[in-house]
Amino acid sequence: MTTRYRVEYALKAHRRDALIEFIKGLLAVPFVLHSQPTAASAASFADMVTESHRRYREIMRDIEGLVNDHIACDTARTPEQSKLRFLVPSVGRFFTPLLLEDAFVEQDRRRAISSRRFVAPSFNDIRLILNTAQIMSLASLDGPIKLITFDGDVTLYDDGQCLIPTNPVIEKILWLLERGLCIGIVTAAGYTDGARYKERLWGLLERIRDSERLTDAQKKSLIVLGGESSYMFRSSPTHQNLLDGVDRSEWELDEMRAWVDEDIQSLLDIAQSSLEDSVAAMRLDALTIRKQRAVGIIHAKGGKFAREQLEEAVLGAQKTLELSDVGKRLPFCAFNGGNDVFVDIGDKRLGVLCCQRFFGNVTGGQTLHIGDQFLSAGHNDFKARMAGTTVWVANPAETVSCLDELINLMEKNSNNPISTE
């Protein structure tokens, strides 16, 4: 039994999202009861679609009510009374209501969820419904949204690539800057020199520099926070790197100022030892990289690690640090970077909070973080959920689609349509 439990946990449990799995289970019931895989006539198929849509919509309306109750309980400081928390114990905080019924109607129109006879509502269906529900709640120009933060790899650009001028996300970001929103790029890449970030973001930075639509203040409303929460640079069109370093006093949180270098180096020593143990145990052809506030392993010859090897190293480092004394005092993030594993001091929660502080104490309900890594272990966007609202994308194309959805709704609500093409 122990071996089976460990296998189930290591290979599956940390790759699930409890709220999505809960919703998926609820939607499976009407699918089983009302889908017609053997329907012989168009009439019976049409009846199935109508009934399935009705039942799915009712369920999403009920979950929307559970979320509203959850928010009310948190606001009243009685979180133990939340029914949703009772049903999904690991569920976190919601900074805004989620318009789940309306979001389902929209995604059903796009994905024909109610019309499927053989494939039940999936993880991705529900992820996209949640994304749309969150975007709908933030879409009004007169609404709460003030800050949008992005992960880098797999969110703005493909893994290991850079943001080139033809990337369609650039026009969307320029549109948002022009409307007075602030933009943060919160990335695990930890460089002390702005020139390294310019190499990754040059297409966007040059478009900001050359834009005739943006004011000088708007051109400086983009920041890059590297190493999760370790180094901040601000867009500066006159700087040779198009990014200028920001003094830590302008953005560092009080809890971060209490960190001592001895603890930082001790945590990195433990993390390095754990990663090197994993390298030895799995006979990986890997190099260890040690930075000021991070340590990791990369392939020694530019090859590829297996996903299971990366996750073994991540979970081993995370568990080792969680059991250490310094790991209880200092926040850290152990994550799978796709073909490397790193442990950073700090995490995306702190990174988003630093962006909020820098732009004038923006609240969680006024912040949207867009990222691709939201599973509970080995995925560094997960803790951003503790700092603001989030959207979970699978690739850069989905990021563009989400921004299109946000912009279209903002234009609709403002009655002032402006093209971003």
Backbone torsions as a table, in degrees:
resi	resn	phi	psi	omega
1	MET	NA	-40.0	-179.6
2	THR	-61.8	-45.7	-179.8
3	THR	-61.3	-44.3	179.6
4	ARG	-62.1	-42.0	-179.7
5	TYR	-62.1	-44.3	-177.8
6	ARG	-65.2	-38.6	177.7
7	VAL	-63.7	-46.9	-179.9
8	GLU	-61.2	-40.1	-179.0
9	TYR	-70.0	-50.1	-173.0
10	ALA	-65.3	-35.3	-175.0
11	LEU	-99.9	-15.5	-174.9
12	LYS	-128.6	-49.9	-169.3
13	ALA	-59.0	-40.8	-177.6
14	HIS	-77.8	-3.8	177.7
15	ARG	-106.2	19.7	179.3
16	ARG	-120.2	153.8	172.8
17	ASP	-111.0	119.7	-170.8
18	ALA	-62.0	-41.7	-178.8
19	LEU	-66.6	-43.0	179.0
20	ILE	-63.8	-41.5	178.8
21	GLU	-64.2	-36.7	177.2
22	PHE	-62.3	-49.2	180.0
23	ILE	-64.4	-41.0	178.8
24	LYS	-58.6	-41.1	178.4
25	GLY	-64.8	-39.3	178.8
26	LEU	-66.0	-42.2	-178.3
27	LEU	-72.2	-20.1	179.3
28	ALA	-66.4	-28.2	-176.5
29	VAL	-64.9	-55.5	178.1
30	PRO	-64.0	-29.1	176.6
31	PHE	-62.1	-46.6	-179.7
32	VAL	-64.4	-41.1	-174.4
33	LEU	-77.5	-31.5	-169.8
34	HIS	-116.3	-13.2	177.6
35	SER	-66.3	147.7	-176.0
36	GLN	-123.9	74.3	-177.7
37	PRO	-64.5	-18.0	-179.8
38	THR	-111.2	18.7	-178.1
39	ALA	-57.4	130.0	-175.4
40	ALA	-103.2	-10.2	-177.0
41	SER	-133.5	156.6	178.3
42	ALA	-64.8	-33.7	-179.1
43	ALA	-63.9	-46.6	-178.8
44	SER	-67.1	-34.0	176.8
45	PHE	-66.1	-42.7	178.7
46	ALA	-62.8	-40.7	177.1
47	ASP	-62.2	-40.0	178.4
48	MET	-61.1	-45.7	-178.8
49	VAL	-61.0	-45.6	-179.1
50	THR	-62.2	-47.0	-178.0
51	GLU	-69.0	-40.6	178.5
52	SER	-62.7	-44.7	178.5
53	HIS	-59.3	-44.2	-179.7
54	ARG	-61.2	-46.1	-177.4
55	ARG	-69.1	-43.1	177.2
56	TYR	-59.8	-43.1	-177.9
57	ARG	-64.2	-40.5	178.2
58	GLU	-61.7	-42.7	-179.8
59	ILE	-63.3	-44.3	179.7
60	MET	-65.6	-33.7	175.7
61	ARG	-64.6	-41.4	179.3
62	ASP	-66.4	-40.1	178.3
63	ILE	-66.6	-37.3	175.0
64	GLU	-57.2	-40.7	176.8
65	GLY	-65.8	-38.5	177.1
66	LEU	-62.6	-39.3	178.6
67	VAL	-65.1	-43.2	178.4
68	ASN	-61.8	-41.3	176.5
69	ASP	-63.7	-39.8	178.9
70	HIS	-60.9	-44.9	178.7
71	ILE	-63.1	-42.3	180.0
72	ALA	-63.1	-40.5	179.0
73	CYS	-65.7	-41.8	177.7
74	ASP	-64.7	-41.1	179.4
75	THR	-63.4	-38.6	179.6
76	ALA	-81.3	0.6	-179.4
77	ARG	60.9	35.9	174.0
78	THR	-126.3	59.3	-175.3
79	PRO	-60.6	-25.2	-178.8
80	GLU	-67.7	-14.7	-179.5
81	GLN	-90.4	-1.8	-179.5
82	SER	-71.4	124.1	177.3
83	LYS	-68.1	-36.6	179.7
84	LEU	-64.5	-39.2	177.9
85	ARG	-65.7	-33.2	176.2
86	PHE	-65.5	-39.7	-177.9
87	LEU	-79.1	-34.5	180.0
88	VAL	-129.5	84.7	-171.3
89	PRO	-57.4	-28.1	-176.8
90	SER	-87.9	0.8	-177.3
91	VAL	-63.0	141.5	-177.2
92	GLY	-96.8	-150.3	-176.4
93	ARG	-91.8	143.3	171.6
94	PHE	-108.4	124.9	-177.7
95	PHE	-86.3	-19.8	177.3
96	THR	-141.9	161.1	169.6
97	PRO	-62.2	158.9	175.9
98	LEU	-116.5	123.8	-177.6
99	LEU	-84.8	69.9	-169.5
100	LEU	-71.0	-36.4	179.7
101	GLU	-64.8	-49.2	178.8
102	ASP	-63.3	-37.9	179.9
103	ALA	-65.5	-39.6	177.5
104	PHE	-62.7	-44.4	179.7
105	VAL	-56.9	-43.4	-179.3
106	GLU	-67.0	-46.3	-179.2
107	GLN	-69.9	-30.7	175.9
108	ASP	-65.7	-36.2	176.7
109	ARG	-63.8	-38.6	-177.6
110	ARG	-80.3	-39.6	-168.5
111	ARG	-110.2	-2.1	177.3
112	ALA	53.1	46.0	-177.5
113	ILE	-62.8	-42.5	-177.3
114	SER	-69.8	-18.9	-176.1
115	SER	-89.6	-2.5	-175.9
116	ARG	-84.6	131.9	-179.0
117	ARG	-102.1	-21.6	-172.9
118	PHE	-116.4	-18.7	-176.4
119	VAL	-119.6	115.1	-179.0
120	ALA	-70.1	162.4	173.9
121	PRO	-51.2	127.3	-169.1
122	SER	-102.6	173.0	174.2
123	PHE	-53.5	-47.7	-177.9
124	ASN	-67.7	-37.0	174.9
125	ASP	-55.0	-48.8	-175.3
126	ILE	-71.1	-38.6	176.4
127	ARG	-57.8	-43.9	-178.7
128	LEU	-71.9	-33.5	174.4
129	ILE	-62.6	-45.2	178.1
130	LEU	-62.6	-40.5	176.8
131	ASN	-58.9	-49.4	-178.8
132	THR	-63.4	-39.9	178.8
133	ALA	-60.9	-41.3	179.6
134	GLN	-68.6	-42.2	179.6
135	ILE	-63.1	-40.3	179.1
136	MET	-59.7	-35.4	-177.6
137	SER	-76.0	-14.8	-176.8
138	LEU	-112.1	5.7	-163.1
139	ALA	-80.2	-20.3	-174.1
140	SER	-74.2	136.5	174.7
141	LEU	-61.6	-27.2	176.7
142	ASP	-91.3	5.6	-176.3
143	GLY	-86.1	-162.7	-168.5
144	PRO	-84.7	-16.0	-168.7
145	ILE	-68.9	128.2	179.2
146	LYS	-127.9	-24.5	-172.9
147	LEU	-137.3	131.8	172.1
148	ILE	-121.0	126.0	176.8
149	THR	-113.9	148.9	-177.0
150	PHE	-127.9	145.0	160.9
151	ASP	-74.3	169.3	-179.9
152	GLY	-96.8	-84.1	-177.4
153	ASP	-59.2	134.4	177.4
154	VAL	72.2	-6.1	176.2
155	THR	-107.6	-54.6	177.5
156	LEU	-93.4	-30.3	-177.8
157	TYR	-151.5	163.7	-178.9
158	ASP	-63.9	156.3	-174.7
159	ASP	-55.5	125.1	177.5
160	GLY	79.7	0.3	-178.9
161	GLN	-95.7	-169.2	178.9
162	CYS	-131.0	171.0	-176.2
163	LEU	-90.6	96.8	-175.8
164	ILE	-88.4	161.0	-173.9
165	PRO	-58.8	-26.5	-177.3
166	THR	-85.4	-2.6	179.1
167	ASN	-64.1	123.3	-175.1
168	PRO	-65.7	-17.0	-179.9
169	VAL	-67.3	-22.5	-176.4
170	ILE	-63.3	-44.1	179.0
171	GLU	-61.6	-36.3	179.8
172	LYS	-66.8	-42.8	179.7
173	ILE	-65.4	-40.6	177.4
174	LEU	-61.4	-40.2	178.2
175	TRP	-60.6	-44.5	-179.4
176	LEU	-65.5	-42.1	177.2
177	LEU	-61.7	-41.0	-179.4
178	GLU	-63.6	-28.3	179.3
179	ARG	-88.2	8.4	174.0
180	GLY	91.3	4.9	177.0
181	LEU	-79.7	152.7	176.3
182	CYS	-98.2	146.9	-176.9
183	ILE	-124.4	133.9	173.9
184	GLY	-126.8	137.0	172.1
185	ILE	-109.3	109.4	-175.4
186	VAL	-106.7	107.2	-170.6
187	THR	-125.2	152.5	176.8
188	ALA	-74.6	-20.2	-179.8
189	ALA	-59.6	118.8	-173.9
190	GLY	-109.4	95.4	178.9
191	TYR	-120.1	139.7	177.2
192	THR	-88.0	-8.4	-176.6
193	ASP	-113.0	126.2	-179.7
194	GLY	-61.5	-22.8	-179.5
195	ALA	-62.1	-33.2	179.4
196	ARG	-68.2	-36.4	177.5
197	TYR	-72.9	-33.0	176.1
198	LYS	-60.8	-37.3	178.7
199	GLU	-60.0	-34.8	-177.9
200	ARG	-85.2	-27.7	-169.5
201	LEU	-119.5	16.0	-168.4
202	TRP	-59.7	-35.4	-179.4
203	GLY	-61.3	-43.6	178.6
204	LEU	-70.4	-44.7	-176.3
205	LEU	-64.3	-37.9	178.7
206	GLU	-70.8	-36.0	176.9
207	ARG	-65.6	-38.1	176.0
208	ILE	-64.2	-45.9	179.7
209	ARG	-58.1	-42.1	-173.1
210	ASP	-90.1	-4.8	-175.2
211	SER	-66.9	135.0	173.6
212	GLU	-96.6	-6.1	-179.2
213	ARG	-87.3	-26.5	-174.7
214	LEU	-91.5	140.9	172.7
215	THR	-76.9	169.3	178.3
216	ASP	-60.5	-39.3	179.7
217	ALA	-66.5	-41.1	179.6
218	GLN	-66.2	-33.5	178.7
219	LYS	-66.7	-19.9	179.2
220	LYS	-102.2	11.7	-178.3
221	SER	-93.7	17.7	173.9
222	LEU	-117.9	131.9	177.1
223	ILE	-126.6	156.9	173.8
224	VAL	-120.4	125.0	178.0
225	LEU	-114.5	111.0	-174.6
226	GLY	-101.0	164.6	-178.7
227	GLY	61.4	36.1	-175.3
228	GLU	71.2	-57.1	-176.5
229	SER	-157.4	36.7	-170.9
230	SER	-111.1	-32.8	-174.9
231	TYR	-138.9	130.2	179.7
232	MET	-117.5	136.6	174.1
233	PHE	-130.6	145.5	-178.8
234	ARG	-115.1	140.3	177.1
235	SER	-55.9	128.3	-177.4
236	SER	-143.7	95.4	-173.5
237	PRO	-58.2	-22.1	-178.2
238	THR	-92.7	-9.0	-179.4
239	HIS	-79.7	146.7	-177.8
240	GLN	-61.4	-28.2	177.8
241	ASN	-95.7	0.4	-175.8
242	LEU	62.7	7.7	176.5
243	LEU	-139.5	137.3	-179.8
244	ASP	-121.1	133.5	179.8
245	GLY	-62.1	143.3	179.5
246	VAL	-109.7	130.7	179.8
247	ASP	-59.9	137.6	-176.1
248	ARG	-58.0	-27.9	-178.5
249	SER	-63.9	-20.2	-177.6
250	GLU	-85.3	-15.1	-174.6
251	TRP	-140.3	-18.0	-175.5
252	GLU	-68.3	138.4	-179.6
253	LEU	-81.0	155.9	-179.8
254	ASP	-58.4	-40.5	-178.3
255	GLU	-65.7	-27.6	179.1
256	MET	-76.1	-30.2	179.8
257	ARG	-68.9	-18.7	179.9
258	ALA	-82.4	-9.6	179.7
259	TRP	-69.0	143.7	177.5
260	VAL	-114.8	146.7	-175.3
261	ASP	-61.2	-32.8	179.7
262	GLU	-60.0	-42.6	177.9
263	ASP	-66.7	-40.9	-179.3
264	ILE	-60.1	-48.3	-178.6
265	GLN	-68.6	-35.3	178.1
266	SER	-63.8	-43.6	179.1
267	LEU	-63.8	-42.4	179.8
268	LEU	-66.3	-34.8	176.7
269	ASP	-61.8	-44.9	179.8
270	ILE	-64.7	-43.7	179.4
271	ALA	-62.2	-43.5	179.9
272	GLN	-62.2	-42.5	178.9
273	SER	-61.4	-42.8	179.9
274	SER	-64.8	-44.1	-179.8
275	LEU	-64.0	-40.4	179.9
276	GLU	-69.7	-31.6	173.2
277	ASP	-63.3	-41.1	178.5
278	SER	-65.5	-40.5	177.9
279	VAL	-59.2	-45.3	-179.2
280	ALA	-67.6	-43.4	-176.2
281	ALA	-64.7	-37.7	-177.4
282	MET	-99.3	4.3	178.7
283	ARG	53.1	50.5	-178.3
284	LEU	-84.3	142.2	174.4
285	ASP	-87.3	82.0	-169.4
286	ALA	-129.7	153.2	172.1
287	LEU	-111.1	143.8	175.8
288	THR	-93.9	131.5	178.1
289	ILE	-114.1	122.8	178.8
290	ARG	-115.3	125.2	178.0
291	LYS	-117.1	-178.2	-179.2
292	GLN	-60.4	-40.6	-175.6
293	ARG	-133.2	29.4	179.4
294	ALA	-160.6	157.0	172.5
295	VAL	-146.0	144.0	-177.9
296	GLY	-160.4	178.5	175.9
297	ILE	-125.5	141.3	176.3
298	ILE	-130.1	163.9	179.1
299	HIS	-70.3	133.0	-174.7
300	ALA	-69.0	-25.8	-174.7
301	LYS	-121.4	17.4	178.4
302	GLY	76.5	13.5	178.8
303	GLY	-82.6	-165.1	-177.9
304	LYS	-116.1	136.6	169.8
305	PHE	-88.1	152.1	172.4
306	ALA	-72.8	147.9	179.9
307	ARG	-55.6	-41.5	-177.7
308	GLU	-65.1	-33.5	177.1
309	GLN	-67.0	-43.0	178.5
310	LEU	-62.5	-44.1	-177.4
311	GLU	-69.6	-34.5	176.0
312	GLU	-61.8	-44.3	179.5
313	ALA	-65.6	-41.5	179.2
314	VAL	-62.9	-51.0	-176.4
315	LEU	-65.7	-35.9	177.0
316	GLY	-64.0	-45.5	179.0
317	ALA	-65.7	-42.3	-178.7
318	GLN	-62.9	-46.3	-179.1
319	LYS	-65.6	-41.5	178.6
320	THR	-59.9	-44.1	-179.4
321	LEU	-70.2	-37.4	178.5
322	GLU	-61.9	-31.3	-179.3
323	LEU	-85.9	-10.0	-179.0
324	SER	-84.9	156.0	178.2
325	ASP	-64.9	-44.6	-177.3
326	VAL	-68.4	-30.0	177.5
327	GLY	-67.4	-20.9	176.2
328	LYS	-83.3	-20.3	-178.8
329	ARG	-95.0	-28.9	-169.8
330	LEU	-120.7	128.3	177.1
331	PRO	-70.1	144.3	-179.8
332	PHE	-147.9	167.7	178.2
333	CYS	-138.9	115.4	173.1
334	ALA	-101.4	125.1	-172.9
335	PHE	-147.0	155.2	176.4
336	ASN	-92.5	114.8	-177.7
337	GLY	-89.6	12.0	179.2
338	GLY	102.5	-42.4	173.0
339	ASN	-147.6	22.6	174.9
340	ASP	-153.6	168.7	175.6
341	VAL	-131.6	130.9	178.6
342	PHE	-132.9	152.3	170.1
343	VAL	-119.3	119.8	-179.6
344	ASP	-107.7	148.0	167.2
345	ILE	-75.6	131.8	-175.7
346	GLY	87.1	-176.0	-179.1
347	ASP	-158.9	179.1	-176.6
348	LYS	-68.5	-25.4	174.0
349	ARG	-58.5	-50.4	179.7
350	LEU	-65.0	-38.2	180.0
351	GLY	-60.3	-46.5	179.1
352	VAL	-67.4	-39.8	178.2
353	LEU	-62.6	-36.7	177.0
354	CYS	-64.2	-41.4	176.4
355	CYS	-61.1	-42.9	179.7
356	GLN	-61.5	-43.2	179.9
357	ARG	-64.6	-44.6	-177.1
358	PHE	-61.1	-38.5	-177.6
359	PHE	-90.2	16.1	171.7
360	GLY	101.0	44.2	175.7
361	ASN	57.3	48.0	173.0
362	VAL	-63.6	141.4	-178.1
363	THR	-89.6	167.9	178.4
364	GLY	-61.3	-36.2	179.6
365	GLY	-73.9	-9.1	177.1
366	GLN	-104.9	7.2	-174.0
367	THR	-120.5	137.7	173.1
368	LEU	-123.8	123.0	174.6
369	HIS	-106.7	128.8	179.2
370	ILE	-112.3	122.2	-178.3
371	GLY	-153.0	174.4	-176.8
372	ASP	-113.8	-5.5	-174.2
373	GLN	-121.1	92.6	-176.3
374	PHE	-121.9	7.9	175.6
375	LEU	-75.4	164.7	-164.1
376	SER	-74.0	-21.4	-178.4
377	ALA	-136.3	138.3	178.0
378	GLY	74.6	14.6	-177.0
379	HIS	-134.5	115.8	-163.7
380	ASN	-85.1	-5.1	174.4
381	ASP	-84.1	-12.0	-172.2
382	PHE	-53.4	-47.1	-174.7
383	LYS	-75.1	-9.7	174.4
384	ALA	-62.2	-23.5	178.4
385	ARG	-62.0	-19.8	-179.7
386	MET	-83.7	-8.2	-175.7
387	ALA	-112.9	-19.8	-177.8
388	GLY	-175.1	-176.4	177.7
389	THR	-72.9	156.7	-175.3
390	THR	-139.1	156.3	171.2
391	VAL	-130.3	132.3	-174.5
392	TRP	-105.3	110.9	-179.6
393	VAL	-107.9	162.0	-179.4
394	ALA	-105.9	-16.1	-177.3
395	ASN	-167.1	169.1	-179.2
396	PRO	-60.5	-31.7	178.7
397	ALA	-63.0	-37.8	177.1
398	GLU	-67.5	-33.7	176.0
399	THR	-59.8	-46.7	178.4
400	VAL	-60.9	-42.7	179.8
401	SER	-62.6	-41.6	179.1
402	CYS	-64.9	-41.3	178.4
403	LEU	-67.5	-37.4	174.4
404	ASP	-59.1	-44.3	-179.8
405	GLU	-62.2	-44.3	178.9
406	LEU	-63.4	-47.5	-177.6
407	ILE	-64.1	-42.9	179.7
408	ASN	-61.8	-40.6	178.8
409	LEU	-69.9	-38.0	177.2
410	MET	-64.1	-42.1	177.1
411	GLU	-63.8	-42.5	-179.9
412	LYS	-62.1	-43.7	-178.6
413	ASN	-72.9	-23.4	179.9
414	SER	-91.5	-11.7	-176.0
415	ASN	55.4	34.2	-179.4
416	ASN	-140.5	69.5	-173.6
417	PRO	-62.7	133.4	178.0
418	ILE	-134.3	128.9	-176.9
419	SER	-74.1	144.5	173.2
420	THR	-111.5	12.2	-178.8
421	GLU	-81.7	NA	NA
